[in-house]
Amino acid sequence: SVEAGQNFKSSSLWLFGSMVTIALAGYVAVRRAWAHSSPAALLRPLEETPAHVGMFAALGRKAYGAVQATANDTEATPFNPLPKMVVLDLDECMWSPEMYTLAHMPSKTVLGPLGDAGEGVVGVMSGRHTIKLYPGALQALQEVHAGQYPEMRLAVASSADTPLAEQIGRAAMKILEVVPGVTMYDVITAGWEDDRALQIGRQPPLSPNKSRTHFPILREQTGVAYSDMLFFDDSVWSDHCYEVETNCPGVVTQRTPKGMQYEEWLQGLRKFARMKERVPVGDTIAMAAFSGLGKMFGGKAESKNYMADKIGNKVNLSKREEPAKANGDLVNVTFKGAGGVEQTIQVPNDRYILDTAIEQGIELPYSCRGGICGACVGRVTSGTTDMSDIDDVSFCLDEDQQADGFSLLCMARPVGDVTVETQSDWGMSLGMKDWEGPSGYIQGKEVVSLMGDEKDKDQPESIAMAAFSG
């Protein structure tokens, strides 16, 4: 700090310069670690800056324990914003078995414990079969009934195969209890004047394709926009999640391949909040810092573009072409995933690999889609990619990594046929571990988070806000 201060004409200018440098470094750190990172990753980029800034990184690491404790004590819900409407599949998402396998209307009830809510109707008999809610689905409905998600309402989009299956499903909803005396039907239709939010079956005007019938009808009947919807579906026999994401732009989806687990319920709410809060907290913190500095030294608050100018406008989405405009030659892109899984798609050679992969149902991690966060990194093992649209590839990948075939798929075009090893988390892109070969779950499985399910309480947003609050 003394050496750095000697380069300034006055102590006040030195202080201002140091604070600007710290703010810039903090901005870069949060930008880099914002997408599914760990708290330690926030501080690591600071250590790559000049020594007088690295000192603050070391202090930050020592203070992390206190900051973490403050963040963990925060009572505010992590689900902000909440969806206005959560759309639920029924068969093998909320309950089991599937209605088309049943031949009798529900009759005899089965009593048992409804979690901690007391004893109630936990099952209903259809012939020899018992219709029961999955434990995670029951807990989710109990939380909704308890008012934990204000202004959030429920709906159903189920493509029951036959009219009888639809009738069985509707009847079961009116018998199964969420808490004693309150049925599943009561909870799902709460807030609606009628059962308009229950779109069940595939008889006209419905069809087997929920994205073409159920969701347009739900939007029309409820007045809720796609961008305010969250959809849960097992997506085992048909990938309804992909179809809805593709044909109903704005809907956020969450797969429940083994019936709704409670963590999948929380994961869906977290995913919705992250998808809707697209302005990284780094922008907010840096702008606040520069605004405060301006006022401190008697100047005017900086413009909204100030940070973009200082950082060099690294996130430049203006070069992203519209998908419909891609008309290049088709080449083969083969994705290698965990367990030896491979999937090949055709991609126009003038289009970004990630865009086409998402459209064709390949599960790949990504966040900024601007070549800066590193979440989308893959390793090209044959062929080459063109990343010339990224202003500064070295921000995420050093020269050795680029030479070793690592590529930012969000803004990389294939140059001829390409083979790509995929990843299932963001560890390598944040420099937290070495590349471990193909580990991506590229076929119908949710991306595995770097820090596991517990990491979300340690997100940069929570830690930064706790620190600034302290």
DRENTOR-137838 format. One record per residue (C-alpha): residue number from 1; x negated, y negated, z. Coordinates in steps of 0.2 Angstrom, whole numbers. Example, Ala and Ser with C-alpha at 12.3 -4.5 7.8 and 13.67 -1.06 7.14 Angstrom:
residues 2
rec num = 1 X = -62 Y = 22 Z = 39 .
rec num = 2 X = -68 Y = 5 Z = 36 .
end
This chain:
residues 470
rec num = 1 X = 0 Y = 0 Z = 0 .
rec num = 2 X = -14 Y = -12 Z = 4 .
rec num = 3 X = -22 Y = -8 Z = -13 .
rec num = 4 X = -6 Y = -11 Z = -22 .
rec num = 5 X = -3 Y = -27 Z = -12 .
rec num = 6 X = -19 Y = -35 Z = -18 .
rec num = 7 X = -12 Y = -35 Z = -36 .
rec num = 8 X = 1 Y = -47 Z = -31 .
rec num = 9 X = -1 Y = -66 Z = -29 .
rec num = 10 X = 9 Y = -66 Z = -13 .
rec num = 11 X = 15 Y = -55 Z = 0 .
rec num = 12 X = 33 Y = -59 Z = -5 .
rec num = 13 X = 30 Y = -54 Z = -23 .
rec num = 14 X = 21 Y = -38 Z = -17 .
rec num = 15 X = 36 Y = -33 Z = -6 .
rec num = 16 X = 48 Y = -37 Z = -21 .
rec num = 17 X = 37 Y = -26 Z = -33 .
rec num = 18 X = 36 Y = -12 Z = -21 .
rec num = 19 X = 55 Y = -11 Z = -18 .
rec num = 20 X = 58 Y = -12 Z = -36 .
rec num = 21 X = 46 Y = 3 Z = -39 .
rec num = 22 X = 54 Y = 12 Z = -25 .
rec num = 23 X = 71 Y = 9 Z = -32 .
rec num = 24 X = 66 Y = 14 Z = -49 .
rec num = 25 X = 58 Y = 30 Z = -43 .
rec num = 26 X = 73 Y = 34 Z = -33 .
rec num = 27 X = 84 Y = 32 Z = -48 .
rec num = 28 X = 73 Y = 44 Z = -58 .
rec num = 29 X = 73 Y = 56 Z = -44 .
rec num = 30 X = 92 Y = 56 Z = -41 .
rec num = 31 X = 95 Y = 56 Z = -60 .
rec num = 32 X = 84 Y = 71 Z = -62 .
rec num = 33 X = 91 Y = 81 Z = -47 .
rec num = 34 X = 109 Y = 76 Z = -48 .
rec num = 35 X = 115 Y = 91 Z = -58 .
rec num = 36 X = 115 Y = 106 Z = -46 .
rec num = 37 X = 100 Y = 103 Z = -36 .
rec num = 38 X = 93 Y = 104 Z = -19 .
rec num = 39 X = 89 Y = 89 Z = -7 .
rec num = 40 X = 70 Y = 93 Z = -8 .
rec num = 41 X = 71 Y = 91 Z = -27 .
rec num = 42 X = 77 Y = 73 Z = -25 .
rec num = 43 X = 60 Y = 69 Z = -16 .
rec num = 44 X = 49 Y = 79 Z = -27 .
rec num = 45 X = 48 Y = 66 Z = -42 .
rec num = 46 X = 43 Y = 53 Z = -30 .
rec num = 47 X = 27 Y = 62 Z = -27 .
rec num = 48 X = 23 Y = 60 Z = -45 .
rec num = 49 X = 23 Y = 41 Z = -44 .
rec num = 50 X = 9 Y = 29 Z = -38 .
rec num = 51 X = 2 Y = 33 Z = -21 .
rec num = 52 X = 11 Y = 18 Z = -12 .
rec num = 53 X = 28 Y = 26 Z = -17 .
rec num = 54 X = 22 Y = 44 Z = -13 .
rec num = 55 X = 20 Y = 38 Z = 5 .
rec num = 56 X = 39 Y = 35 Z = 6 .
rec num = 57 X = 42 Y = 53 Z = -1 .
rec num = 58 X = 32 Y = 60 Z = 13 .
rec num = 59 X = 42 Y = 50 Z = 25 .
rec num = 60 X = 58 Y = 56 Z = 17 .
rec num = 61 X = 53 Y = 74 Z = 19 .
rec num = 62 X = 50 Y = 71 Z = 37 .
rec num = 63 X = 67 Y = 62 Z = 39 .
rec num = 64 X = 77 Y = 75 Z = 29 .
rec num = 65 X = 82 Y = 85 Z = 44 .
rec num = 66 X = 90 Y = 70 Z = 52 .
rec num = 67 X = 98 Y = 65 Z = 36 .
rec num = 68 X = 105 Y = 83 Z = 33 .
rec num = 69 X = 112 Y = 83 Z = 50 .
rec num = 70 X = 121 Y = 67 Z = 47 .
rec num = 71 X = 128 Y = 73 Z = 30 .
rec num = 72 X = 134 Y = 89 Z = 37 .
rec num = 73 X = 144 Y = 80 Z = 51 .
rec num = 74 X = 153 Y = 70 Z = 38 .
rec num = 75 X = 172 Y = 74 Z = 39 .
rec num = 76 X = 176 Y = 67 Z = 21 .
rec num = 77 X = 183 Y = 80 Z = 9 .
rec num = 78 X = 170 Y = 85 Z = -4 .
rec num = 79 X = 184 Y = 87 Z = -17 .
rec num = 80 X = 186 Y = 69 Z = -23 .
rec num = 81 X = 195 Y = 66 Z = -35 .
rec num = 82 X = 208 Y = 80 Z = -33 .
rec num = 83 X = 217 Y = 87 Z = -48 .
rec num = 84 X = 235 Y = 81 Z = -49 .
rec num = 85 X = 241 Y = 98 Z = -53 .
rec num = 86 X = 233 Y = 115 Z = -51 .
rec num = 87 X = 239 Y = 128 Z = -63 .
rec num = 88 X = 239 Y = 146 Z = -57 .
rec num = 89 X = 239 Y = 162 Z = -67 .
rec num = 90 X = 248 Y = 176 Z = -57 .
rec num = 91 X = 243 Y = 194 Z = -62 .
rec num = 92 X = 226 Y = 199 Z = -56 .
rec num = 93 X = 223 Y = 181 Z = -51 .
rec num = 94 X = 235 Y = 177 Z = -37 .
rec num = 95 X = 242 Y = 195 Z = -34 .
rec num = 96 X = 240 Y = 213 Z = -39 .
rec num = 97 X = 246 Y = 224 Z = -48 .
rec num = 98 X = 250 Y = 217 Z = -65 .
rec num = 99 X = 269 Y = 215 Z = -68 .
rec num = 100 X = 269 Y = 224 Z = -84 .
rec num = 101 X = 264 Y = 240 Z = -75 .
rec num = 102 X = 280 Y = 239 Z = -64 .
rec num = 103 X = 297 Y = 246 Z = -68 .
rec num = 104 X = 308 Y = 241 Z = -53 .
rec num = 105 X = 314 Y = 225 Z = -46 .
rec num = 106 X = 306 Y = 220 Z = -29 .
rec num = 107 X = 316 Y = 227 Z = -15 .
rec num = 108 X = 309 Y = 233 Z = 2 .
rec num = 109 X = 297 Y = 221 Z = 11 .
rec num = 110 X = 281 Y = 225 Z = 19 .
rec num = 111 X = 277 Y = 215 Z = 35 .
rec num = 112 X = 260 Y = 211 Z = 42 .
rec num = 113 X = 248 Y = 197 Z = 47 .
rec num = 114 X = 247 Y = 181 Z = 36 .
rec num = 115 X = 230 Y = 177 Z = 41 .
rec num = 116 X = 230 Y = 166 Z = 57 .
rec num = 117 X = 248 Y = 160 Z = 53 .
rec num = 118 X = 257 Y = 174 Z = 61 .
rec num = 119 X = 267 Y = 189 Z = 55 .
rec num = 120 X = 277 Y = 189 Z = 39 .
rec num = 121 X = 281 Y = 197 Z = 22 .
rec num = 122 X = 264 Y = 201 Z = 15 .
rec num = 123 X = 270 Y = 213 Z = 2 .
rec num = 124 X = 285 Y = 218 Z = -8 .
rec num = 125 X = 289 Y = 236 Z = -15 .
rec num = 126 X = 292 Y = 239 Z = -33 .
rec num = 127 X = 296 Y = 257 Z = -34 .
rec num = 128 X = 280 Y = 265 Z = -27 .
rec num = 129 X = 269 Y = 250 Z = -29 .
rec num = 130 X = 266 Y = 236 Z = -17 .
rec num = 131 X = 265 Y = 218 Z = -24 .
rec num = 132 X = 252 Y = 208 Z = -13 .
rec num = 133 X = 243 Y = 192 Z = -14 .
rec num = 134 X = 224 Y = 192 Z = -14 .
rec num = 135 X = 218 Y = 185 Z = 3 .
rec num = 136 X = 209 Y = 171 Z = -6 .
rec num = 137 X = 225 Y = 166 Z = -15 .
rec num = 138 X = 235 Y = 167 Z = 2 .
rec num = 139 X = 222 Y = 156 Z = 11 .
rec num = 140 X = 223 Y = 143 Z = -4 .
rec num = 141 X = 242 Y = 142 Z = -3 .
rec num = 142 X = 242 Y = 140 Z = 16 .
rec num = 143 X = 230 Y = 125 Z = 14 .
rec num = 144 X = 241 Y = 117 Z = 1 .
rec num = 145 X = 256 Y = 120 Z = 12 .
rec num = 146 X = 247 Y = 112 Z = 27 .
rec num = 147 X = 244 Y = 96 Z = 17 .
rec num = 148 X = 226 Y = 98 Z = 15 .
rec num = 149 X = 226 Y = 92 Z = -3 .
rec num = 150 X = 237 Y = 76 Z = -3 .
rec num = 151 X = 246 Y = 72 Z = -20 .
rec num = 152 X = 240 Y = 88 Z = -27 .
rec num = 153 X = 255 Y = 99 Z = -34 .
rec num = 154 X = 255 Y = 117 Z = -41 .
rec num = 155 X = 261 Y = 125 Z = -57 .
rec num = 156 X = 261 Y = 143 Z = -65 .
rec num = 157 X = 255 Y = 148 Z = -82 .
rec num = 158 X = 258 Y = 167 Z = -84 .
rec num = 159 X = 260 Y = 176 Z = -100 .
rec num = 160 X = 270 Y = 191 Z = -92 .
rec num = 161 X = 271 Y = 204 Z = -106 .
rec num = 162 X = 290 Y = 208 Z = -105 .
rec num = 163 X = 306 Y = 200 Z = -99 .
rec num = 164 X = 307 Y = 213 Z = -85 .
rec num = 165 X = 289 Y = 208 Z = -80 .
rec num = 166 X = 294 Y = 190 Z = -79 .
rec num = 167 X = 309 Y = 194 Z = -69 .
rec num = 168 X = 299 Y = 205 Z = -57 .
rec num = 169 X = 286 Y = 191 Z = -55 .
rec num = 170 X = 299 Y = 177 Z = -51 .
rec num = 171 X = 308 Y = 188 Z = -39 .
rec num = 172 X = 292 Y = 193 Z = -30 .
rec num = 173 X = 287 Y = 174 Z = -28 .
rec num = 174 X = 304 Y = 171 Z = -18 .
rec num = 175 X = 300 Y = 185 Z = -6 .
rec num = 176 X = 281 Y = 185 Z = -2 .
rec num = 177 X = 278 Y = 173 Z = 12 .
rec num = 178 X = 263 Y = 161 Z = 14 .
rec num = 179 X = 267 Y = 157 Z = 32 .
rec num = 180 X = 282 Y = 164 Z = 41 .
rec num = 181 X = 298 Y = 158 Z = 34 .
rec num = 182 X = 290 Y = 149 Z = 19 .
rec num = 183 X = 288 Y = 159 Z = 2 .
rec num = 184 X = 276 Y = 158 Z = -12 .
rec num = 185 X = 290 Y = 150 Z = -22 .
rec num = 186 X = 293 Y = 137 Z = -9 .
rec num = 187 X = 275 Y = 131 Z = -9 .
rec num = 188 X = 272 Y = 131 Z = -28 .
rec num = 189 X = 288 Y = 122 Z = -32 .
rec num = 190 X = 286 Y = 109 Z = -18 .
rec num = 191 X = 286 Y = 91 Z = -25 .
rec num = 192 X = 296 Y = 96 Z = -41 .
rec num = 193 X = 314 Y = 93 Z = -43 .
rec num = 194 X = 316 Y = 111 Z = -50 .
rec num = 195 X = 306 Y = 125 Z = -57 .
rec num = 196 X = 299 Y = 116 Z = -72 .
rec num = 197 X = 282 Y = 120 Z = -67 .
rec num = 198 X = 284 Y = 138 Z = -68 .
rec num = 199 X = 280 Y = 144 Z = -86 .
rec num = 200 X = 281 Y = 162 Z = -85 .
rec num = 201 X = 282 Y = 175 Z = -99 .
rec num = 202 X = 278 Y = 175 Z = -118 .
rec num = 203 X = 296 Y = 175 Z = -125 .
rec num = 204 X = 300 Y = 159 Z = -135 .
rec num = 205 X = 296 Y = 145 Z = -133 .
rec num = 206 X = 282 Y = 153 Z = -124 .
rec num = 207 X = 269 Y = 165 Z = -132 .
rec num = 208 X = 254 Y = 175 Z = -127 .
rec num = 209 X = 242 Y = 160 Z = -130 .
rec num = 210 X = 244 Y = 149 Z = -115 .
rec num = 211 X = 234 Y = 135 Z = -123 .
rec num = 212 X = 247 Y = 134 Z = -137 .
rec num = 213 X = 263 Y = 135 Z = -127 .
rec num = 214 X = 262 Y = 135 Z = -108 .
rec num = 215 X = 250 Y = 120 Z = -106 .
rec num = 216 X = 259 Y = 109 Z = -119 .
rec num = 217 X = 275 Y = 112 Z = -111 .
rec num = 218 X = 268 Y = 109 Z = -93 .
rec num = 219 X = 261 Y = 93 Z = -99 .
rec num = 220 X = 278 Y = 88 Z = -106 .
rec num = 221 X = 289 Y = 94 Z = -92 .
rec num = 222 X = 278 Y = 87 Z = -78 .
rec num = 223 X = 270 Y = 71 Z = -86 .
rec num = 224 X = 253 Y = 77 Z = -79 .
rec num = 225 X = 239 Y = 74 Z = -92 .
rec num = 226 X = 227 Y = 88 Z = -96 .
rec num = 227 X = 213 Y = 78 Z = -88 .
rec num = 228 X = 221 Y = 79 Z = -71 .
rec num = 229 X = 224 Y = 98 Z = -72 .
rec num = 230 X = 214 Y = 113 Z = -64 .
rec num = 231 X = 217 Y = 130 Z = -71 .
rec num = 232 X = 214 Y = 147 Z = -62 .
rec num = 233 X = 214 Y = 163 Z = -72 .
rec num = 234 X = 206 Y = 180 Z = -71 .
rec num = 235 X = 202 Y = 179 Z = -90 .
rec num = 236 X = 199 Y = 198 Z = -91 .
rec num = 237 X = 209 Y = 204 Z = -105 .
rec num = 238 X = 210 Y = 188 Z = -114 .
rec num = 239 X = 199 Y = 173 Z = -111 .
rec num = 240 X = 213 Y = 161 Z = -107 .
rec num = 241 X = 200 Y = 149 Z = -98 .
rec num = 242 X = 190 Y = 147 Z = -114 .
rec num = 243 X = 206 Y = 145 Z = -125 .
rec num = 244 X = 213 Y = 131 Z = -113 .
rec num = 245 X = 196 Y = 122 Z = -112 .
rec num = 246 X = 196 Y = 122 Z = -131 .
rec num = 247 X = 214 Y = 118 Z = -136 .
rec num = 248 X = 219 Y = 107 Z = -121 .
rec num = 249 X = 204 Y = 96 Z = -119 .
rec num = 250 X = 202 Y = 89 Z = -102 .
rec num = 251 X = 208 Y = 104 Z = -92 .
rec num = 252 X = 195 Y = 111 Z = -80 .
rec num = 253 X = 195 Y = 130 Z = -78 .
rec num = 254 X = 189 Y = 142 Z = -65 .
rec num = 255 X = 189 Y = 161 Z = -68 .
rec num = 256 X = 194 Y = 174 Z = -55 .
rec num = 257 X = 189 Y = 190 Z = -63 .
rec num = 258 X = 192 Y = 201 Z = -47 .
rec num = 259 X = 207 Y = 191 Z = -41 .
rec num = 260 X = 206 Y = 174 Z = -32 .
rec num = 261 X = 192 Y = 174 Z = -19 .
rec num = 262 X = 193 Y = 159 Z = -7 .
rec num = 263 X = 176 Y = 153 Z = -13 .
rec num = 264 X = 182 Y = 153 Z = -31 .
rec num = 265 X = 196 Y = 142 Z = -25 .
rec num = 266 X = 184 Y = 130 Z = -17 .
rec num = 267 X = 172 Y = 131 Z = -32 .
rec num = 268 X = 186 Y = 126 Z = -44 .
rec num = 269 X = 190 Y = 111 Z = -34 .
rec num = 270 X = 172 Y = 106 Z = -33 .
rec num = 271 X = 170 Y = 109 Z = -52 .
rec num = 272 X = 185 Y = 97 Z = -55 .
rec num = 273 X = 178 Y = 84 Z = -44 .
rec num = 274 X = 161 Y = 85 Z = -53 .
rec num = 275 X = 168 Y = 85 Z = -70 .
rec num = 276 X = 178 Y = 69 Z = -66 .
rec num = 277 X = 164 Y = 60 Z = -57 .
rec num = 278 X = 152 Y = 58 Z = -72 .
rec num = 279 X = 143 Y = 43 Z = -66 .
rec num = 280 X = 128 Y = 49 Z = -56 .
rec num = 281 X = 125 Y = 42 Z = -39 .
rec num = 282 X = 108 Y = 37 Z = -44 .
rec num = 283 X = 116 Y = 23 Z = -55 .
rec num = 284 X = 126 Y = 17 Z = -40 .
rec num = 285 X = 112 Y = 17 Z = -28 .
rec num = 286 X = 100 Y = 8 Z = -40 .
rec num = 287 X = 112 Y = -5 Z = -45 .
rec num = 288 X = 116 Y = -9 Z = -27 .
rec num = 289 X = 97 Y = -10 Z = -23 .
rec num = 290 X = 94 Y = -22 Z = -37 .
rec num = 291 X = 109 Y = -32 Z = -33 .
rec num = 292 X = 103 Y = -33 Z = -15 .
rec num = 293 X = 86 Y = -38 Z = -20 .
rec num = 294 X = 92 Y = -51 Z = -32 .
rec num = 295 X = 102 Y = -59 Z = -17 .
rec num = 296 X = 87 Y = -57 Z = -5 .
rec num = 297 X = 76 Y = -67 Z = -16 .
rec num = 298 X = 89 Y = -80 Z = -21 .
rec num = 299 X = 92 Y = -73 Z = -38 .
rec num = 300 X = 108 Y = -68 Z = -47 .
rec num = 301 X = 115 Y = -50 Z = -47 .
rec num = 302 X = 108 Y = -40 Z = -61 .
rec num = 303 X = 119 Y = -35 Z = -76 .
rec num = 304 X = 125 Y = -17 Z = -78 .
rec num = 305 X = 113 Y = -14 Z = -91 .
rec num = 306 X = 98 Y = -19 Z = -81 .
rec num = 307 X = 94 Y = -1 Z = -75 .
rec num = 308 X = 96 Y = 6 Z = -93 .
rec num = 309 X = 84 Y = -7 Z = -99 .
rec num = 310 X = 71 Y = -3 Z = -85 .
rec num = 311 X = 72 Y = 15 Z = -87 .
rec num = 312 X = 70 Y = 14 Z = -106 .
rec num = 313 X = 88 Y = 20 Z = -109 .
rec num = 314 X = 83 Y = 38 Z = -108 .
rec num = 315 X = 101 Y = 44 Z = -108 .
rec num = 316 X = 105 Y = 39 Z = -126 .
rec num = 317 X = 121 Y = 48 Z = -132 .
rec num = 318 X = 123 Y = 37 Z = -147 .
rec num = 319 X = 113 Y = 50 Z = -157 .
rec num = 320 X = 126 Y = 64 Z = -153 .
rec num = 321 X = 135 Y = 67 Z = -169 .
rec num = 322 X = 154 Y = 71 Z = -169 .
rec num = 323 X = 156 Y = 90 Z = -171 .
rec num = 324 X = 167 Y = 88 Z = -186 .
rec num = 325 X = 153 Y = 79 Z = -196 .
rec num = 326 X = 141 Y = 94 Z = -195 .
rec num = 327 X = 140 Y = 101 Z = -212 .
rec num = 328 X = 122 Y = 109 Z = -213 .
rec num = 329 X = 117 Y = 127 Z = -217 .
rec num = 330 X = 122 Y = 140 Z = -205 .
rec num = 331 X = 108 Y = 149 Z = -196 .
rec num = 332 X = 109 Y = 163 Z = -183 .
rec num = 333 X = 106 Y = 158 Z = -165 .
rec num = 334 X = 104 Y = 173 Z = -153 .
rec num = 335 X = 106 Y = 171 Z = -134 .
rec num = 336 X = 97 Y = 183 Z = -123 .
rec num = 337 X = 105 Y = 185 Z = -105 .
rec num = 338 X = 103 Y = 195 Z = -89 .
rec num = 339 X = 103 Y = 214 Z = -90 .
rec num = 340 X = 98 Y = 214 Z = -109 .
rec num = 341 X = 114 Y = 206 Z = -115 .
rec num = 342 X = 113 Y = 198 Z = -132 .
rec num = 343 X = 125 Y = 187 Z = -142 .
rec num = 344 X = 122 Y = 180 Z = -159 .
rec num = 345 X = 132 Y = 165 Z = -166 .
rec num = 346 X = 131 Y = 154 Z = -182 .
rec num = 347 X = 126 Y = 136 Z = -179 .
rec num = 348 X = 125 Y = 123 Z = -192 .
rec num = 349 X = 106 Y = 117 Z = -193 .
rec num = 350 X = 112 Y = 99 Z = -191 .
rec num = 351 X = 121 Y = 102 Z = -175 .
rec num = 352 X = 116 Y = 104 Z = -157 .
rec num = 353 X = 115 Y = 122 Z = -151 .
rec num = 354 X = 124 Y = 118 Z = -135 .
rec num = 355 X = 140 Y = 111 Z = -143 .
rec num = 356 X = 142 Y = 126 Z = -154 .
rec num = 357 X = 138 Y = 138 Z = -141 .
rec num = 358 X = 152 Y = 131 Z = -129 .
rec num = 359 X = 165 Y = 131 Z = -143 .
rec num = 360 X = 161 Y = 150 Z = -146 .
rec num = 361 X = 162 Y = 155 Z = -128 .
rec num = 362 X = 144 Y = 156 Z = -123 .
rec num = 363 X = 142 Y = 152 Z = -104 .
rec num = 364 X = 127 Y = 140 Z = -103 .
rec num = 365 X = 123 Y = 128 Z = -89 .
rec num = 366 X = 123 Y = 109 Z = -94 .
rec num = 367 X = 126 Y = 92 Z = -86 .
rec num = 368 X = 121 Y = 76 Z = -94 .
rec num = 369 X = 121 Y = 82 Z = -112 .
rec num = 370 X = 108 Y = 68 Z = -115 .
rec num = 371 X = 92 Y = 77 Z = -114 .
rec num = 372 X = 87 Y = 70 Z = -97 .
rec num = 373 X = 93 Y = 81 Z = -82 .
rec num = 374 X = 85 Y = 97 Z = -89 .
rec num = 375 X = 100 Y = 108 Z = -84 .
rec num = 376 X = 102 Y = 116 Z = -101 .
rec num = 377 X = 84 Y = 121 Z = -103 .
rec num = 378 X = 81 Y = 138 Z = -112 .
rec num = 379 X = 66 Y = 146 Z = -119 .
rec num = 380 X = 65 Y = 149 Z = -138 .
rec num = 381 X = 56 Y = 166 Z = -141 .
rec num = 382 X = 57 Y = 166 Z = -160 .
rec num = 383 X = 60 Y = 151 Z = -172 .
rec num = 384 X = 59 Y = 133 Z = -167 .
rec num = 385 X = 71 Y = 119 Z = -163 .
rec num = 386 X = 71 Y = 100 Z = -167 .
rec num = 387 X = 73 Y = 89 Z = -151 .
rec num = 388 X = 68 Y = 73 Z = -160 .
rec num = 389 X = 84 Y = 65 Z = -155 .
rec num = 390 X = 79 Y = 65 Z = -137 .
rec num = 391 X = 70 Y = 48 Z = -133 .
rec num = 392 X = 57 Y = 56 Z = -120 .
rec num = 393 X = 57 Y = 75 Z = -120 .
rec num = 394 X = 42 Y = 74 Z = -108 .
rec num = 395 X = 54 Y = 67 Z = -95 .
rec num = 396 X = 60 Y = 85 Z = -92 .
rec num = 397 X = 47 Y = 96 Z = -101 .
rec num = 398 X = 28 Y = 94 Z = -101 .
rec num = 399 X = 17 Y = 97 Z = -116 .
rec num = 400 X = 13 Y = 115 Z = -110 .
rec num = 401 X = 32 Y = 119 Z = -107 .
rec num = 402 X = 36 Y = 113 Z = -124 .
rec num = 403 X = 22 Y = 123 Z = -132 .
rec num = 404 X = 28 Y = 138 Z = -123 .
rec num = 405 X = 45 Y = 136 Z = -132 .
rec num = 406 X = 56 Y = 128 Z = -119 .
rec num = 407 X = 70 Y = 118 Z = -127 .
rec num = 408 X = 84 Y = 106 Z = -121 .
rec num = 409 X = 98 Y = 114 Z = -129 .
rec num = 410 X = 110 Y = 100 Z = -127 .
rec num = 411 X = 101 Y = 90 Z = -140 .
rec num = 412 X = 91 Y = 103 Z = -149 .
rec num = 413 X = 95 Y = 108 Z = -167 .
rec num = 414 X = 90 Y = 125 Z = -174 .
rec num = 415 X = 77 Y = 125 Z = -187 .
rec num = 416 X = 81 Y = 142 Z = -196 .
rec num = 417 X = 86 Y = 157 Z = -186 .
rec num = 418 X = 82 Y = 156 Z = -167 .
rec num = 419 X = 82 Y = 167 Z = -152 .
rec num = 420 X = 84 Y = 159 Z = -135 .
rec num = 421 X = 82 Y = 166 Z = -117 .
rec num = 422 X = 95 Y = 159 Z = -106 .
rec num = 423 X = 95 Y = 155 Z = -87 .
rec num = 424 X = 108 Y = 156 Z = -74 .
rec num = 425 X = 103 Y = 141 Z = -63 .
rec num = 426 X = 93 Y = 125 Z = -63 .
rec num = 427 X = 78 Y = 131 Z = -53 .
rec num = 428 X = 65 Y = 131 Z = -67 .
rec num = 429 X = 71 Y = 114 Z = -75 .
rec num = 430 X = 68 Y = 106 Z = -58 .
rec num = 431 X = 51 Y = 114 Z = -56 .
rec num = 432 X = 56 Y = 124 Z = -41 .
rec num = 433 X = 51 Y = 141 Z = -49 .
rec num = 434 X = 43 Y = 149 Z = -64 .
rec num = 435 X = 53 Y = 155 Z = -78 .
rec num = 436 X = 59 Y = 173 Z = -75 .
rec num = 437 X = 65 Y = 178 Z = -92 .
rec num = 438 X = 83 Y = 179 Z = -98 .
rec num = 439 X = 94 Y = 178 Z = -83 .
rec num = 440 X = 109 Y = 169 Z = -90 .
rec num = 441 X = 127 Y = 176 Z = -88 .
rec num = 442 X = 132 Y = 172 Z = -105 .
rec num = 443 X = 148 Y = 182 Z = -107 .
rec num = 444 X = 162 Y = 177 Z = -96 .
rec num = 445 X = 154 Y = 174 Z = -80 .
rec num = 446 X = 152 Y = 158 Z = -70 .
rec num = 447 X = 135 Y = 150 Z = -69 .
rec num = 448 X = 126 Y = 155 Z = -53 .
rec num = 449 X = 122 Y = 139 Z = -43 .
rec num = 450 X = 103 Y = 137 Z = -38 .
rec num = 451 X = 106 Y = 135 Z = -20 .
rec num = 452 X = 121 Y = 147 Z = -18 .
rec num = 453 X = 138 Y = 142 Z = -11 .
rec num = 454 X = 131 Y = 133 Z = 4 .
rec num = 455 X = 122 Y = 120 Z = -6 .
rec num = 456 X = 136 Y = 109 Z = -10 .
rec num = 457 X = 137 Y = 102 Z = 7 .
rec num = 458 X = 119 Y = 96 Z = 4 .
rec num = 459 X = 123 Y = 87 Z = -13 .
rec num = 460 X = 113 Y = 71 Z = -17 .
rec num = 461 X = 129 Y = 61 Z = -16 .
rec num = 462 X = 132 Y = 67 Z = 3 .
rec num = 463 X = 114 Y = 65 Z = 8 .
rec num = 464 X = 111 Y = 48 Z = -1 .
rec num = 465 X = 127 Y = 41 Z = 7 .
rec num = 466 X = 123 Y = 48 Z = 24 .
rec num = 467 X = 106 Y = 40 Z = 23 .
rec num = 468 X = 112 Y = 23 Z = 17 .
rec num = 469 X = 126 Y = 24 Z = 30 .
rec num = 470 X = 113 Y = 28 Z = 44 .
end
